[in-house]
Amino acid sequence: MNDKNDDRGKIHISEEVKELVITRIEAQMSPNLKLSIGERGSLDMEEMIKHVKEGDKIGRQIIDSHLRFIQAQASGALVTALNSV
């Protein structure tokens, strides 16, 4: 992952990471479904992709959740959590 801090202290998210998340959204999310994020309300697939491309606060939250899920899969933490249920 090529994330870096920019001049204002915000994390810069690389285009490669954005494309990875967009590809995951397109592959895993039905166009009929909506995702609720905090006070923002519901987002459909296209709105989620727009926020990820813009790298705004909502887009960063979406990216963060996808990256944490990928890390949990890679580390085995996801399987451990599922097996403990």
Rosetta constraint file for C-alpha pairs under 8 A:
AtomPair CA 1 CA 14 HARMONIC 7.48 0.50
AtomPair CA 1 CA 16 HARMONIC 8.00 0.50
AtomPair CA 1 CA 17 HARMONIC 6.72 0.50
AtomPair CA 2 CA 13 HARMONIC 7.08 0.50
AtomPair CA 2 CA 14 HARMONIC 5.62 0.50
AtomPair CA 2 CA 17 HARMONIC 7.76 0.50
AtomPair CA 3 CA 11 HARMONIC 6.50 0.50
AtomPair CA 3 CA 12 HARMONIC 5.38 0.50
AtomPair CA 3 CA 13 HARMONIC 4.82 0.50
AtomPair CA 3 CA 14 HARMONIC 5.64 0.50
AtomPair CA 4 CA 11 HARMONIC 5.59 0.50
AtomPair CA 4 CA 12 HARMONIC 5.08 0.50
AtomPair CA 4 CA 13 HARMONIC 6.98 0.50
AtomPair CA 5 CA 9 HARMONIC 5.57 0.50
AtomPair CA 5 CA 10 HARMONIC 5.61 0.50
AtomPair CA 5 CA 11 HARMONIC 4.44 0.50
AtomPair CA 5 CA 12 HARMONIC 5.63 0.50
AtomPair CA 6 CA 10 HARMONIC 5.75 0.50
AtomPair CA 6 CA 11 HARMONIC 6.18 0.50
AtomPair CA 6 CA 12 HARMONIC 5.99 0.50
AtomPair CA 13 CA 17 HARMONIC 6.66 0.50
AtomPair CA 13 CA 18 HARMONIC 7.05 0.50
AtomPair CA 13 CA 55 HARMONIC 7.16 0.50
AtomPair CA 14 CA 18 HARMONIC 6.47 0.50
AtomPair CA 15 CA 19 HARMONIC 6.09 0.50
AtomPair CA 16 CA 20 HARMONIC 6.19 0.50
AtomPair CA 17 CA 21 HARMONIC 6.30 0.50
AtomPair CA 17 CA 63 HARMONIC 7.89 0.50
AtomPair CA 18 CA 22 HARMONIC 6.12 0.50
AtomPair CA 18 CA 52 HARMONIC 6.22 0.50
AtomPair CA 18 CA 53 HARMONIC 6.47 0.50
AtomPair CA 18 CA 63 HARMONIC 7.18 0.50
AtomPair CA 19 CA 23 HARMONIC 6.02 0.50
AtomPair CA 20 CA 24 HARMONIC 6.27 0.50
AtomPair CA 21 CA 25 HARMONIC 6.15 0.50
AtomPair CA 21 CA 52 HARMONIC 7.75 0.50
AtomPair CA 21 CA 63 HARMONIC 6.22 0.50
AtomPair CA 21 CA 66 HARMONIC 6.60 0.50
AtomPair CA 22 CA 26 HARMONIC 6.16 0.50
AtomPair CA 22 CA 49 HARMONIC 5.91 0.50
AtomPair CA 22 CA 52 HARMONIC 7.20 0.50
AtomPair CA 23 CA 27 HARMONIC 6.07 0.50
AtomPair CA 24 CA 28 HARMONIC 5.87 0.50
AtomPair CA 25 CA 29 HARMONIC 5.45 0.50
AtomPair CA 25 CA 45 HARMONIC 7.09 0.50
AtomPair CA 25 CA 49 HARMONIC 7.57 0.50
AtomPair CA 26 CA 30 HARMONIC 7.85 0.50
AtomPair CA 26 CA 45 HARMONIC 7.39 0.50
AtomPair CA 29 CA 33 HARMONIC 6.97 0.50
AtomPair CA 29 CA 45 HARMONIC 6.92 0.50
AtomPair CA 30 CA 45 HARMONIC 7.58 0.50
AtomPair CA 31 CA 44 HARMONIC 6.87 0.50
AtomPair CA 31 CA 45 HARMONIC 5.79 0.50
AtomPair CA 32 CA 44 HARMONIC 7.46 0.50
AtomPair CA 33 CA 44 HARMONIC 6.31 0.50
AtomPair CA 33 CA 45 HARMONIC 7.44 0.50
AtomPair CA 34 CA 42 HARMONIC 5.67 0.50
AtomPair CA 34 CA 43 HARMONIC 5.14 0.50
AtomPair CA 34 CA 44 HARMONIC 4.48 0.50
AtomPair CA 34 CA 45 HARMONIC 6.93 0.50
AtomPair CA 35 CA 42 HARMONIC 5.27 0.50
AtomPair CA 35 CA 43 HARMONIC 5.09 0.50
AtomPair CA 35 CA 44 HARMONIC 6.42 0.50
AtomPair CA 36 CA 40 HARMONIC 7.34 0.50
AtomPair CA 36 CA 41 HARMONIC 5.49 0.50
AtomPair CA 36 CA 42 HARMONIC 4.34 0.50
AtomPair CA 36 CA 43 HARMONIC 6.23 0.50
AtomPair CA 37 CA 41 HARMONIC 6.26 0.50
AtomPair CA 37 CA 42 HARMONIC 6.77 0.50
AtomPair CA 37 CA 43 HARMONIC 7.76 0.50
AtomPair CA 37 CA 58 HARMONIC 7.74 0.50
AtomPair CA 43 CA 47 HARMONIC 5.58 0.50
AtomPair CA 43 CA 48 HARMONIC 6.06 0.50
AtomPair CA 44 CA 48 HARMONIC 6.25 0.50
AtomPair CA 45 CA 49 HARMONIC 6.26 0.50
AtomPair CA 46 CA 50 HARMONIC 6.16 0.50
AtomPair CA 47 CA 51 HARMONIC 6.31 0.50
AtomPair CA 48 CA 52 HARMONIC 6.25 0.50
AtomPair CA 48 CA 59 HARMONIC 6.99 0.50
AtomPair CA 48 CA 62 HARMONIC 7.63 0.50
AtomPair CA 49 CA 53 HARMONIC 6.12 0.50
AtomPair CA 49 CA 59 HARMONIC 7.87 0.50
AtomPair CA 50 CA 54 HARMONIC 6.21 0.50
AtomPair CA 50 CA 59 HARMONIC 7.84 0.50
AtomPair CA 51 CA 55 HARMONIC 6.00 0.50
AtomPair CA 51 CA 56 HARMONIC 6.02 0.50
AtomPair CA 51 CA 58 HARMONIC 6.15 0.50
AtomPair CA 51 CA 59 HARMONIC 4.32 0.50
AtomPair CA 52 CA 56 HARMONIC 7.09 0.50
AtomPair CA 52 CA 58 HARMONIC 7.55 0.50
AtomPair CA 52 CA 59 HARMONIC 4.00 0.50
AtomPair CA 52 CA 60 HARMONIC 6.70 0.50
AtomPair CA 52 CA 62 HARMONIC 7.03 0.50
AtomPair CA 52 CA 63 HARMONIC 6.88 0.50
AtomPair CA 53 CA 59 HARMONIC 7.27 0.50
AtomPair CA 54 CA 59 HARMONIC 6.93 0.50
AtomPair CA 55 CA 59 HARMONIC 5.03 0.50
AtomPair CA 55 CA 60 HARMONIC 5.78 0.50
AtomPair CA 56 CA 60 HARMONIC 6.05 0.50
AtomPair CA 57 CA 61 HARMONIC 6.33 0.50
AtomPair CA 58 CA 62 HARMONIC 6.29 0.50
AtomPair CA 59 CA 63 HARMONIC 6.13 0.50
AtomPair CA 60 CA 64 HARMONIC 5.93 0.50
AtomPair CA 61 CA 65 HARMONIC 6.21 0.50
AtomPair CA 62 CA 66 HARMONIC 6.37 0.50
AtomPair CA 63 CA 67 HARMONIC 6.13 0.50
AtomPair CA 64 CA 68 HARMONIC 6.08 0.50
AtomPair CA 65 CA 69 HARMONIC 6.22 0.50
AtomPair CA 66 CA 70 HARMONIC 6.24 0.50
AtomPair CA 67 CA 71 HARMONIC 6.14 0.50
AtomPair CA 68 CA 72 HARMONIC 6.11 0.50
AtomPair CA 69 CA 73 HARMONIC 6.24 0.50
AtomPair CA 69 CA 78 HARMONIC 7.87 0.50
AtomPair CA 70 CA 74 HARMONIC 6.16 0.50
AtomPair CA 71 CA 75 HARMONIC 5.99 0.50
AtomPair CA 72 CA 76 HARMONIC 6.00 0.50
AtomPair CA 72 CA 77 HARMONIC 4.88 0.50
AtomPair CA 72 CA 78 HARMONIC 5.06 0.50
AtomPair CA 73 CA 77 HARMONIC 6.39 0.50
AtomPair CA 73 CA 78 HARMONIC 5.31 0.50
AtomPair CA 73 CA 79 HARMONIC 7.23 0.50
AtomPair CA 76 CA 80 HARMONIC 6.32 0.50
AtomPair CA 77 CA 81 HARMONIC 6.06 0.50
AtomPair CA 78 CA 82 HARMONIC 6.15 0.50
AtomPair CA 79 CA 83 HARMONIC 5.99 0.50
AtomPair CA 80 CA 84 HARMONIC 6.24 0.50
AtomPair CA 81 CA 85 HARMONIC 6.86 0.50
